[in-house]
Amino acid sequence: MNTRQQKINIITLGCAKNTVDSEALYSQLLHNDFTLTEQIDDADIAIINTCGFIDAAKRQSVDTILAAVERKSSGQLSKVYVMGCLVERYKNDLQKEIPEIDNFFGSNELPNILESLGGKYKYELLGERSVSTPNYFSYIKISEGCDNPCSFCAIPLMRGKHRTKPVEQVMDETMRLVEKGVKELIVIGQDTTYYGLDIYGERKLASLLTSLASVKELEWIRLMYAFPAKFPADILDVFKSNPKLCRYLDMPIQHAADNVLKSMRRGITRRTTENLIETIRTAVPQIALRTTLIVGYPNETEADIQELAQFIRDVKFDRLGVFTYSQEDDTTAFGLGDPVPEEEKERRKEYIMEIQREISLEKNESRIGMKTRAVIERSENGSFVGRTEWDAPEVDNEVFIPATEHVRVDDFVNVTITDATEYDLYAEITSKE
């Protein structure tokens, strides 16, 4: 059978950055007249875009590959291709352990994928993507790779050094997304605050955000993955002056104990972090701060956990997630071993999350009576379910709103918060405009 007549299914694992890569591949395949399917059951060829960030992600990637290989063995698939971060790190191991895989591709090898299928990469489609998220929001990846030396992180090994996407290219991609109906743009990268330093000689995130905010069709611009060390304070002026920037900032801090931060090579101390958070909250009142933490790092003691817990109580993040430490090959921290048992890591994680549950309830209740914008995402049991500007998709709170006949899914509406629980808000619509 001609390859173009065979149905291709793309399976995307991991973070939003992989989603963007898969969307670009999907668009290239369509413009090469390949047939694509959303269902693996209907596919002849599977392309698996893998994640290799931590142990759990690697296990999921391997399990997905093995399931696809089993389908190939039973005649349900003709080919299995594997791409992405896991290939960048473990290609030789995968070739040895799973020889049934037909081909391997790194994270930035879309032209090679097209060529292997008998197609041709169309450079004129640079920035063109087939959006896989709901049509009202999409991710915009403003850079690739990372220059930060974090001891626990394998991202530079998989994605390489930081590479800024030029402003013109980001804006062109944004306009293509807007033409598809996107109203919420979620700005991502391994480190968004580093943007511009490599090609412009200075951090240019503030000017990029200003340019994005000039796109009249956009309702919201949401900033993710802001690195706290050397945080570019000029972006706070953009928050203050432009209501299109969601009062929301995702800033992973990973820990608060200075000895752990030093070993992690984060380039920041607890006091500097606290000062930065105070600066952000003073400049942008009502901003929702989201962070992620790592517990179970090799040299983390019980005293460090207690310090982290007190830090969380003092700072009171609006949104917070916790990962358990994963020992990664070839990282600086690998030589420290992995002495903290998994059950102890889980205990520490649950301890921190229990503290955060109380904070989350307090924070949510403090918003009762506030007016804000919300996007309607679905209808459920006689109510609309959506998100406020204080919440990113998939990882944060939802808001429940009584359904009215004047509002549709995908609408952005003005609401008043009427009630709250630990991880949900309740609101009433005041107007659509």
N, C-alpha and C positions, 0 to 999 in steps of 0.2 A: 504493500500500500504506500502511495506517495505520502511523505511526511506531512504535507500541508492538509491532507485529508484526515490525518489522525488527530484525535482530540487531545488537547494538552490541558492538564490541571496543575496550577501553581499552588503549592502549600506553603504558607508563610508562618514562620515561627519567630518568637522573640519580640523585639521592641518595635516602636513606630518607625525607626530608621530602616528596618527590614521591610516594613510595609511600603515605604516609599520606593525602595529598590524593586520590589515585586510589581508595583504599579507601573514603573517605567518599563520593565520587561514585558508586562502584559500589553502595553501600548505598542511596543516594537513588534511583538508577535502579531497583533491585529493588523498592523500596517504592512506586514509581510504576508498577509492573507492566510495565516494559520487559523485553525479552528480551536477555540478555547472552551472549556467547560468548568463550571464551579464545583462539580461533583466528581470525586475520585472514582465512583462507581461507573461513570460514563467515559472515563479517560482511557486513552491508549498510552500516553506518555505522562509521567509525573515529574515535575520539577520542584524539588524541596529546598526552600530557602531557610537555612538553618541558623540557630543561635548557639554560640559557644561561650557565653558570658560566665556562667557559674554551673556547678554540678547539676542542679535540677534542670537547667536549660539544655545542657549537653545530653542528659538522659532522655529528655523529651525528643530532642533531635534524632538521637540514635534509634529510639523506639519508633519514631515516624518513618525513618529510613527502612528499618527492618520490616515494618508493616507493608511498605510499598514493595520491597523486594519479595516478600511472600506473595503479593499479588502478581508480580512478574513471574514467579515460579509456577503459579497456578494458571498462567496464561491470561490473566485479566489485564496486565500491562505489557507493553512491548519494550519499553525503556524506562529507566529510572535515572534521572539526573539530580545531582546534589550540588548546591551552591551556598555561598555565604560564609559566615564567620567560622563555623565548625571546619569547613574545608581549609580556610586560611591557617588554622592551627594544627589540624590533624589529618591532612590529606593522605600522608603516607600510611598512617594507621588504618584509615578507612579503606584504602586500596587493598591493604593486606587482610583486614578482618572481614570486609564485605565486598568481595570481588564481583558480586552480581551488579554493583552500581556501574552504569554505562559510561558516565563521564562526571568530572569534577570541575567546578568553577569557583573562583574567589568572589569576593564581594563586589568587585568593580570590573567584572569580565562579561558584561552584557554582549559586546560584539562577538566574543567567542561562543557564547551560547547560541546566538542567532546563526553563526556560521556552521556550528555543529548540527543544527537542524536543517541546514540547507537554505537559510535566509541570509539577509544582509542588514547590518546595523545601519539605520538611517539617521545620520548626524543632524539632519534638518529637524528631527523630532526631539532634539535635546530640550529637556524640560517638560515634554509632553508625557502625561501619565493617565492611565485609566483608573480613576478614583475608586477604591474599594470600600472606603468609609461611607457612611450616610452622606447624601449629596450636599448637606449644608455645612459640613466641616471637613477639613483636610489638613494633613501635616505638610509643612514646608521645611525641607532639610537645607540649612544654610551653610553647612560645612561638613567635611568628612574627616575622620581621624582625630587624634588627640595628642597634644604635646605635654600634658601633665604627667608627672612621674609617680603617680599613686602606686604604692608598693603592692597592693592587692589586685590590681586591675590588669586584665589582659587585652583591653581594647586597643592600645597602641600596637600590640603584636598582631591583632587581627585586621585593624582598619588603617594602620600606618599613622604617620604624622598628620598634624592638623593641616587641612587644605580648605581655605575659604572659597565659597562659591561667589563669584563677582556679583555686585549689586544688580547689574543689568540682567544677569541670568536669573537671579532670585525674583526680580520684578516681572520678567517675562513669564516665568513659571507661575507666579501668582496670578497674572492676568489670564493665563490659560485655565487655571482652577476657577477663577471667578466666572469665566464664560460657561463653566459646567454647573454653576449654581452655588459654589462654595461661599459661605458667609462668615464662617469662623475659621481663622487661619491659626494653626498651632505651630509655633516656631521651635524647631528641634535641631540638635546637633550633639556630638559628644560633649562639647563645651561651647555653648552659644556665646558666652561672654568674651571668648577669645577672638570672636569674629573680626576679620580684617587685618589682624596684626601681621600676618604672614605676607599679604600681597599689597597692603596699603601702608604698612609701617606703623599703624596705630589701630586701636580698637574702634570699630565703626558700627557697633551694634546700635547705638543710639540713633545714628543717622539712617540706618536701615529700617529701624522700627518707625521712624518718622515718615520715611518713604512709603512703607506698607500702610501706615495709617491714612495716607492720602488717597488710597483706593476707595472710592465712595461706596462701592458695592459691599465692602466688608463691614460686618457688624462688630465682630470681635477679633482681637489679635491676642493670643495667649503665649506667654514665654515660658519655655521649659529648659531644664538642664543648665541652669546658671551656676557657674563655679564660684564659690565664695571667696577664694583667694584672689586678690587683685581685682575685686568686683568693680566694674566701670560705673561709678556713681552718676555719670551723666544720663544714664538711662532712666533714672528716677525723675528727671525733669520731663522726659517724654511721657512717663506715667501721669505726672501731675497735669500736663498740658493737653493730653489727648484722651478723651473718654473711650475711644475704641480699644485702647489697651485694657484688657481685663484687669481688675484689681486682684491680681493673682500672680504669684511667682513661685516656681519650682526651683529650689536651691538645695541640692543634696549636700549635707554637711558630714555625714558618715559617723562622726563621734564628737565628744566634747572634752574628754580627758586629754590633757596636753601630751602625756607620754605616749598615748595611743595615736593621737594625731601626728606626732613627730615620727613615730615608726611607720605610720601610713603614708608619710611624705605628702601631707596635704597642704603644706605651706601656710598654715594659719593656726592660731591658738584659740582657746576657748574665749578669752577676753576679747580678742579681735572679732570673733564671730558674734559675740553678744553686742559689741558696739555696732557692727554692721547691721544686725537685725533692728536695733534701736533706730539707726539712721533710716532704714527702709520704712519702718512703721511711722516715723515722724514725718517723712516726706510724702508718704502715700497712706493716709488714714484709711482704715477699713480694708486694707489689702489682706488677702488670705495667703499665708505662707505655707508652702508644702515642702517637706524635706524627707530624705531617706537616711537610714542609719544601718550600720553593720555591727552586729554583736557576735562575740565568740572569736574575735581577732586573737592571734596566738599569744600576745603579751597582755591581753586584757585581764585584769584582776577583778575580784568582787568589789574592791574599792572603786575601780574605774566604772563599773556598772552603777554603783550607787551615785557616783558623781554625774554620770550620764542621766540617771533618773532625776536627780535634783535639777539639772540643767533643763530637762524637758518640763518639769513643774514650773520653773522660773520663766522660761521663754514662752511656753504655751503656743506651740505651732498649731495652726488651724487644721492641717492635714499632715499625716505622718505615716510612713511605712518602714518596716524593719526587715532586713535580710540577715540570715545567718552567714557567717564567714565561710567562704569556699576557697580551699587551697588550689591555686592555679599554677600550672607548669610554667616555668621560665619567668615568673614575676619576681620582683625583689623580695617579697615576703615569703616566697616558697621555702627558702632555707630556714625559716623560723619553725617549720613543721606545722602540725595541726593538732596541738595538744588538748584543746577544749573538746570534750565529748559532745556528740550531736545532741544528746538529751539535755545537756547543760546549755548548749546554744539555744535550744528551743525554750528552755525555762527562762533564759534571759530575754529572749524575744517576747514571750508572753507577758513577762513582768513589765517591760516597757510599754507594750500595747495596752495593758490594763490601765496604766497611768494615762495613756493617751485617750482612752475611751472616756474617762472623766473630763479631760480637757476638751475633747471634741463636743461633748454634750454642753459644757459650759459655753464654749464658743458659739455653737449653733443657737443656743437659747438667747445669747446676747444679740442675735440678729433679728429676733422677733420684733415686728413692727417696722423693720427697714424696708425700703423700696429698692428694687433692683431689676435688672433684665434677666430673662430666662429664655432658653430655647426648648421648645416642645419636641421630645424625641419619640414618644410612642403613647398609645392609648392603652389603659389597663384597668379593668374592673371599674369602669365608670369614671376614671380619673385620667388626666394627662400626667405623664411622667417626663421630667426634663432635667435640665441643669441650670444653675445660676452662673453668673460670671466668676463665682468663687470656686468653681469645680470643673476639673478637666474630665474628659470622657474616660470611662472604664476604671479609673483609679479613685475617684472621689465621690462625694455625696450625690444623691438625686433629690429632686424636689417634686412633690406630689401636689397637683393642682386640680380642683374640680373642673370637669369637662364642660365646655360651652360650645354651642353650635357655630360660634363666630371665629373659632380658632382651629387651626389645622396642625398636624404634625409638620415639623420643619419651621414653624413660625417662631419669630422672636417677639416676646411680649414683655410688658412691664408688669411686675407683680409686687405684692406686699407679703412679707413673711409673716405667717400667722401662728406657726407652731414648729417644734423641733424635737428630734430624738438624737441619739448619739451620732448616727451617720445619715440621717435624712432630714430634709426640710419640708415644710408644708406652706403653701402660699395660695393667694387668690389673685386672679388677673385684674389689673386696674385698667389696662388699655393695651392695644396692639402696637401703637406708635410710640 
